[in-house]
Amino acid sequence: MPVIHIAAALLHDGAGHLLLVRKQGTAAFMQPGGKIEPGETPCAALLRELDEELGLQASAEACRFLKRIEAPAANEPGHTVRAELFALRWTGAIKVAAEIAEARWVTPDDAVSLSLAPLTRDCVLPLWPCLS
């Protein structure tokens, strides 16, 4: 099964909310982030994607690597997503841009009522209690 290697953020506000995004033309909410370009570190890829998609300009020092996680891709049938997952606390403004259609700050309880990408549902949300 082909693997899509990405960097993703468990982006939280420190007050019990995490940010989930939904790409244009899709139904599933997921972590912000995106594909790692050749020669790019996972952290650099994450910072680039957060800036492009949400207008969020964080520092590398603010990103804390959590772990590598894997699940079936939500939007690419027959593919696996392998994510380098970082925790990032953010209380500043965000601006939906690029391919993002919607961004929502949700509690983990609210999140389970949404259509979620397998990576978010099965790998990210179970980590949430460790951070809050």
N, CA, C and O of each residue as an XYZ file, in Angstrom:
528
protein
N       0.847     -1.179      0.000
C       0.000      0.000      0.000
C       0.894      1.245      0.000
O       1.774      1.362      0.852
N       0.686      2.171     -0.935
C       1.508      3.388     -0.980
C       1.367      4.229      0.289
O       0.294      4.312      0.887
N       2.478      4.846      0.680
C       2.518      5.651      1.902
C       2.661      7.130      1.549
O       3.486      7.509      0.718
N       1.837      7.957      2.201
C       1.932      9.410      2.084
C       2.557      9.898      3.388
O       1.969      9.736      4.457
N       3.744     10.493      3.302
C       4.479     10.921      4.498
C       4.182     12.397      4.749
O       4.444     13.252      3.902
N       3.628     12.680      5.932
C       3.239     14.045      6.267
C       3.767     14.460      7.634
O       4.237     13.637      8.420
N       3.675     15.745      7.889
C       3.890     16.311      9.219
C       2.537     16.882      9.637
O       1.874     17.552      8.845
N       2.129     16.620     10.870
C       0.819     17.064     11.337
C       0.936     17.634     12.743
O       1.862     17.319     13.490
N      -0.035     18.488     13.084
C      -0.017     19.141     14.392
C      -1.239     18.762     15.212
O      -2.370     18.807     14.729
N      -0.992     18.392     16.444
C      -2.051     18.355     17.436
C      -2.016     19.777     17.999
O      -1.330     20.074     18.976
N      -2.777     20.625     17.345
C      -2.779     22.058     17.622
C      -3.836     22.337     18.678
O      -5.024     22.114     18.445
N      -3.407     22.825     19.841
C      -4.345     23.038     20.946
C      -4.161     24.435     21.525
O      -3.137     25.086     21.319
N      -5.181     24.875     22.255
C      -5.135     26.232     22.823
C      -4.754     26.259     24.291
O      -4.713     27.330     24.897
N      -4.475     25.100     24.876
C      -4.128     25.036     26.295
C      -5.334     25.139     27.205
O      -5.192     25.108     28.428
N      -6.536     25.262     26.618
C      -7.768     25.396     27.411
C      -8.779     24.306     27.054
O      -9.980     24.479     27.256
N      -8.291     23.185     26.523
C      -9.175     22.056     26.256
C      -9.726     21.965     24.845
O     -10.613     21.152     24.584
N      -9.216     22.790     23.921
C      -9.690     22.757     22.537
C      -8.554     22.390     21.601
O      -7.404     22.764     21.829
N      -8.883     21.651     20.541
C      -7.911     21.386     19.508
C      -8.481     21.843     18.180
O      -9.697     21.905     17.999
N      -7.598     22.161     17.259
C      -8.011     22.664     15.956
C      -8.016     21.527     14.956
O      -7.024     20.818     14.791
N      -9.155     21.362     14.287
C      -9.286     20.400     13.204
C      -9.615     21.162     11.930
O     -10.274     22.200     11.972
N      -9.157     20.647     10.806
C      -9.407     21.285      9.521
C     -10.054     20.284      8.568
O      -9.907     19.069      8.701
N     -10.775     20.850      7.604
C     -11.372     20.055      6.536
C     -10.947     20.676      5.218
O     -11.109     21.877      5.003
N     -10.399     19.843      4.336
C      -9.943     20.338      3.032
C     -11.128     20.513      2.093
O     -12.156     19.852      2.244
N     -10.978     21.397      1.133
C     -12.022     21.641      0.143
C     -12.362     20.348     -0.591
O     -11.475     19.581     -0.963
N     -13.660     20.116     -0.794
C     -14.117     18.945     -1.529
C     -14.070     17.653     -0.755
O     -14.239     16.580     -1.334
N     -13.838     17.730      0.574
C     -13.790     16.524      1.409
C     -14.739     16.673      2.588
O     -15.219     17.769      2.879
N     -15.005     15.556      3.266
C     -15.922     15.572      4.406
C     -15.219     15.393      5.746
O     -15.741     15.815      6.777
N     -14.045     14.775      5.743
C     -13.387     14.404      6.996
C     -12.541     15.539      7.574
O     -11.779     16.194      6.863
N     -12.694     15.753      8.877
C     -11.835     16.687      9.600
C     -10.578     15.954     10.022
O     -10.596     14.751     10.284
N      -9.485     16.704     10.083
C      -8.181     16.114     10.397
C      -7.271     17.157     11.026
O      -7.653     18.312     11.211
N      -6.074     16.728     11.346
C      -5.073     17.636     11.891
C      -4.555     18.540     10.788
O      -4.470     18.118      9.635
N      -4.207     19.775     11.119
C      -3.523     20.604     10.135
C      -2.123     20.050      9.873
O      -1.504     19.445     10.748
N      -1.645     20.267      8.670
C      -0.326     19.799      8.280
C      -0.329     19.423      6.814
O      -1.255     19.774      6.083
N       0.694     18.715      6.380
C       0.737     18.323      4.985
C       1.992     17.552      4.638
O       2.793     17.194      5.502
N       2.138     17.308      3.349
C       3.231     16.475      2.845
C       4.593     17.122      3.085
O       4.762     18.339      3.009
N       5.543     16.258      3.373
C       6.926     16.676      3.581
C       7.619     16.667      2.219
O       7.658     15.641      1.541
N       8.162     17.812      1.829
C       8.842     17.941      0.528
C      10.249     17.340      0.623
O      10.815     17.269      1.714
N      10.821     16.906     -0.513
C      12.185     16.372     -0.506
C      13.167     17.379      0.105
O      13.152     18.562     -0.237
N      14.014     16.895      1.006
C      15.017     17.733      1.645
C      14.494     18.551      2.812
O      15.248     19.303      3.430
N      13.217     18.414      3.121
C      12.598     19.198      4.188
C      12.494     18.350      5.455
O      12.165     17.166      5.383
N      12.770     18.943      6.598
C      12.570     18.218      7.852
C      11.070     18.206      8.164
O      10.335     19.069      7.684
N      10.611     17.238      8.961
C       9.192     17.230      9.329
C       8.749     18.526     10.007
O       7.660     19.024      9.723
N       9.563     19.073     10.885
C       9.201     20.316     11.569
C       9.098     21.474     10.578
O       8.158     22.266     10.652
N      10.051     21.580      9.655
C      10.010     22.644      8.648
C       8.775     22.499      7.758
O       8.143     23.495      7.406
N       8.433     21.262      7.397
C       7.237     21.016      6.583
C       5.989     21.458      7.335
O       5.100     22.092      6.765
N       5.929     21.124      8.604
C       4.762     21.510      9.405
C       4.633     23.025      9.497
O       3.543     23.565      9.309
N       5.718     23.706      9.779
C       5.670     25.163      9.888
C       5.257     25.805      8.559
O       4.494     26.770      8.545
N       5.761     25.269      7.446
C       5.385     25.782      6.120
C       3.893     25.569      5.869
O       3.196     26.487      5.436
N       3.412     24.369      6.138
C       1.995     24.051      5.910
C       1.082     24.894      6.801
O       0.051     25.383      6.339
N       1.450     25.068      8.066
C       0.623     25.877      8.970
C       0.538     27.326      8.498
O      -0.507     27.965      8.617
N       1.635     27.833      7.967
C       1.634     29.200      7.434
C       0.772     29.280      6.175
O      -0.051     30.185      6.040
N       0.962     28.332      5.252
C       0.203     28.346      3.992
C      -1.298     28.147      4.209
O      -2.109     28.823      3.576
N      -1.667     27.233      5.090
C      -3.074     26.851      5.248
C      -3.835     27.673      6.277
O      -5.051     27.832      6.166
N      -3.126     28.202      7.288
C      -3.819     28.867      8.395
C      -3.247     30.238      8.743
O      -3.726     30.890      9.671
N      -2.230     30.679      8.008
C      -1.612     31.958      8.321
C      -0.975     31.967      9.698
O      -0.831     33.023     10.314
N      -0.601     30.813     10.175
C      -0.070     30.631     11.528
C       1.457     30.582     11.426
O       2.012     29.714     10.753
N       2.120     31.507     12.091
C       3.582     31.564     12.028
C       4.165     31.227     13.392
O       4.407     32.103     14.223
N       4.380     29.953     13.594
C       4.933     29.451     14.853
C       6.436     29.243     14.702
O       6.970     29.239     13.593
N       7.096     29.073     15.823
C       8.531     28.794     15.803
C       8.767     27.291     15.940
O       7.926     26.561     16.464
N       9.913     26.852     15.466
C      10.278     25.442     15.600
C      10.349     25.041     17.070
O      10.031     23.907     17.427
N      10.766     25.977     17.919
C      10.882     25.685     19.358
C       9.520     25.424     20.003
O       9.437     24.750     21.030
N       8.464     25.950     19.409
C       7.113     25.759     19.957
C       6.527     24.398     19.598
O       5.549     23.965     20.208
N       7.109     23.728     18.623
C       6.618     22.423     18.170
C       7.326     21.311     18.931
O       8.553     21.216     18.914
N       6.549     20.480     19.590
C       7.109     19.360     20.363
C       6.748     18.052     19.679
O       5.571     17.716     19.556
N       7.758     17.315     19.234
C       7.506     16.040     18.559
C       6.862     15.063     19.541
O       7.345     14.883     20.659
N       5.767     14.433     19.110
C       5.084     13.444     19.942
C       5.445     12.025     19.519
O       5.998     11.254     20.303
N       5.124     11.689     18.266
C       5.417     10.342     17.787
C       5.050     10.212     16.319
O       4.399     11.090     15.752
N       5.467      9.123     15.714
C       5.075      8.782     14.345
C       3.824      7.916     14.448
O       3.779      6.958     15.219
N       2.812      8.267     13.661
C       1.561      7.527     13.664
C       1.179      7.175     12.230
O       1.659      7.797     11.282
N       0.308      6.169     12.077
C      -0.067      5.685     10.758
C      -1.512      5.241     10.749
O      -2.002      4.677     11.727
N      -2.203      5.496      9.631
C      -3.593      5.064      9.462
C      -3.940      5.115      7.980
O      -3.210      5.712      7.188
N      -5.059      4.488      7.603
C      -5.509      4.616      6.209
C      -5.780      6.082      5.871
O      -6.284      6.833      6.706
N      -5.445      6.482      4.654
C      -5.669      7.862      4.209
C      -7.166      8.129      4.080
O      -7.920      7.282      3.601
N      -7.585      9.314      4.513
C      -9.000      9.679      4.442
C      -9.427     10.021      3.020
O     -10.550      9.716      2.619
N      -8.544     10.649      2.258
C      -8.936     11.169      0.950
C      -8.234     10.514     -0.239
O      -8.484     10.890     -1.384
N      -7.359      9.540      0.018
C      -6.655      8.834     -1.051
C      -6.852      7.332     -0.852
O      -6.041      6.684     -0.191
N      -7.924      6.776     -1.418
C      -8.199      5.341     -1.232
C      -6.992      4.481     -1.591
O      -6.286      4.744     -2.565
N      -6.773      3.445     -0.780
C      -5.675      2.528     -1.031
C      -4.317      3.028     -0.565
O      -3.301      2.383     -0.828
N      -4.280      4.160      0.118
C      -3.027      4.722      0.627
C      -3.027      4.724      2.154
O      -4.077      4.725      2.796
N      -1.836      4.725      2.706
C      -1.624      4.885      4.141
C      -1.000      6.252      4.383
O      -0.142      6.694      3.619
N      -1.433      6.917      5.446
C      -0.804      8.174      5.856
C       0.124      7.860      7.023
O      -0.294      7.270      8.020
N       1.382      8.257      6.889
C       2.358      8.153      7.974
C       2.680      9.580      8.395
O       3.230     10.362      7.619
N       2.330      9.908      9.633
C       2.487     11.291     10.100
C       3.528     11.403     11.195
O       3.583     10.590     12.118
N       4.347     12.426     11.070
C       5.222     12.860     12.147
C       4.366     13.866     12.915
O       4.110     14.966     12.424
N       3.926     13.497     14.107
C       2.962     14.303     14.850
C       3.662     15.173     15.890
O       4.466     14.699     16.692
N       3.331     16.454     15.848
C       3.873     17.436     16.783
C       2.733     18.051     17.586
O       1.629     18.224     17.070
N       2.998     18.380     18.839
C       2.053     19.157     19.646
C       2.468     20.620     19.531
O       3.652     20.954     19.566
N       1.475     21.470     19.396
C       1.728     22.904     19.293
C       0.599     23.643     19.979
O      -0.567     23.489     19.617
N       0.947     24.445     20.970
C      -0.045     25.287     21.633
C      -0.114     26.601     20.870
O       0.909     27.223     20.583
N      -1.363     27.024     20.537
C      -1.541     28.243     19.762
C      -2.772     28.983     20.247
O      -3.854     28.403     20.331
N      -2.618     30.252     20.565
C      -3.758     31.066     20.990
C      -3.945     32.270     20.081
O      -4.826     33.097     20.317
N      -3.131     32.373     19.053
C      -3.235     33.492     18.119
C      -4.323     33.270     17.077
O      -5.046     32.274     17.100
N      -4.412     34.211     16.181
C      -5.417     34.155     15.115
C      -5.037     33.094     14.084
O      -3.865     32.753     13.920
N      -6.049     32.585     13.400
C      -5.839     31.711     12.254
C      -6.690     32.249     11.107
O      -7.736     32.863     11.319
N      -6.223     32.007      9.907
C      -6.949     32.443      8.715
C      -6.948     31.284      7.728
O      -5.893     30.879      7.239
N      -8.125     30.753      7.437
C      -8.253     29.631      6.515
C      -7.812     30.068      5.121
O      -8.280     31.081      4.602
N      -6.899     29.289      4.518
C      -6.357     29.614      3.203
C      -5.994     28.319      2.470
O      -6.257     27.221      2.961
N      -5.396     28.465      1.304
C      -4.954     27.345      0.459
C      -6.114     26.371      0.243
O      -7.211     26.792     -0.125
N      -5.884     25.073      0.468
C      -6.925     24.080      0.195
C      -7.859     23.817      1.375
O      -8.703     22.924      1.305
N      -7.719     24.572      2.441
C      -8.565     24.368      3.629
C      -9.925     25.049      3.419
O      -9.994     26.231      3.082
N     -10.994     24.286      3.624
C     -12.354     24.827      3.495
C     -12.887     25.317      4.831
O     -13.675     26.261      4.889
N     -12.445     24.660      5.919
C     -13.014     24.962      7.236
C     -12.021     24.576      8.324
O     -11.302     23.584      8.204
N     -11.993     25.366      9.376
C     -11.196     25.060     10.567
C     -12.097     25.256     11.774
O     -12.836     26.237     11.858
N     -12.028     24.311     12.708
C     -12.872     24.393     13.904
C     -12.054     24.084     15.160
O     -11.298     23.114     15.204
N     -12.224     24.928     16.174
C     -11.697     24.622     17.506
C     -12.764     23.773     18.190
O     -13.912     24.203     18.311
N     -12.402     22.587     18.633
C     -13.366     21.675     19.253
C     -12.769     21.045     20.499
O     -11.550     20.972     20.653
N     -13.643     20.594     21.381
C     -13.207     19.755     22.485
C     -13.118     18.330     21.941
O     -13.725     18.035     20.911
N     -12.390     17.452     22.594
C     -12.356     16.062     22.131
C     -13.755     15.429     22.099
O     -14.042     14.619     21.217
N     -14.614     15.785     23.034
C     -15.973     15.253     23.018
C     -16.740     15.749     21.798
O     -17.487     14.985     21.186
N     -16.565     17.032     21.432
C     -17.207     17.570     20.232
C     -16.666     16.889     18.973
O     -17.409     16.633     18.025
N     -15.381     16.605     18.977
C     -14.734     16.049     17.790
C     -15.349     14.719     17.369
O     -15.464     14.449     16.174
N     -15.745     13.888     18.324
C     -16.256     12.567     17.967
C     -17.588     12.640     17.229
O     -18.005     11.652     16.625
N     -18.269     13.790     17.263
C     -19.522     13.929     16.524
C     -19.277     14.351     15.074
O     -20.217     14.404     14.281
N     -18.033     14.649     14.724
C     -17.677     15.055     13.359
C     -17.247     13.845     12.538
O     -16.901     12.799     13.089
N     -17.271     13.996     11.225
C     -16.662     13.004     10.348
C     -15.152     13.216     10.467
O     -14.645     14.280     10.112
N     -14.439     12.215     10.961
C     -13.008     12.353     11.223
C     -12.182     11.435     10.334
O     -12.592     10.321     10.011
N     -11.018     11.923      9.948
C     -10.052     11.084      9.242
C      -9.612      9.974     10.188
O      -9.522     10.200     11.394
N      -9.336      8.774      9.666
C      -8.903      7.674     10.525
C      -7.695      8.032     11.404
O      -7.642      7.626     12.565
N      -6.738      8.779     10.871
C      -5.562      9.166     11.649
C      -5.965      9.987     12.872
O      -5.442      9.774     13.967
N      -6.889     10.920     12.687
C      -7.357     11.759     13.787
C      -8.137     10.929     14.795
O      -7.880     10.986     15.997
N      -9.087     10.162     14.290
C      -9.969      9.372     15.157
C      -9.203      8.309     15.950
O      -9.393      8.167     17.158
N      -8.338      7.568     15.260
C      -7.711      6.392     15.878
C      -6.366      6.651     16.541
O      -5.965      5.909     17.438
N      -5.666      7.692     16.110
C      -4.306      7.909     16.614
C      -4.129      9.216     17.385
O      -3.414      9.248     18.386
N      -4.769     10.289     16.933
C      -4.542     11.593     17.558
C      -5.429     11.803     18.783
O      -4.932     12.160     19.851
N      -6.728     11.586     18.640
C      -7.623     11.829     19.785
C      -7.254     11.009     21.021
O      -7.381     11.521     22.133
N      -6.803      9.762     20.877
C      -6.382      9.029     22.079
C      -5.186      9.657     22.803
O      -4.989      9.403     23.992
N      -4.385     10.473     22.106
C      -3.248     11.144     22.734
C      -3.659     12.390     23.493
O      -2.927     12.854     24.368
N      -4.821     12.936     23.168
C      -5.259     14.214     23.719
C      -5.220     14.263     25.249
O      -4.722     15.247     25.795
N      -5.720     13.250     25.966
C      -5.697     13.351     27.440
C      -4.301     13.550     28.031
O      -4.163     14.093     29.127
N      -3.275     13.116     27.316
C      -1.899     13.276     27.806
C      -1.439     14.719     27.755
O      -0.479     15.088     28.432
N      -2.118     15.547     26.954
C      -1.677     16.926     26.752
C      -2.530     17.933     27.510
O      -2.069     19.041     27.784
N      -3.748     17.579     27.850
C      -4.659     18.567     28.453
C      -4.528     18.601     29.956
O      -5.219     19.374     30.619
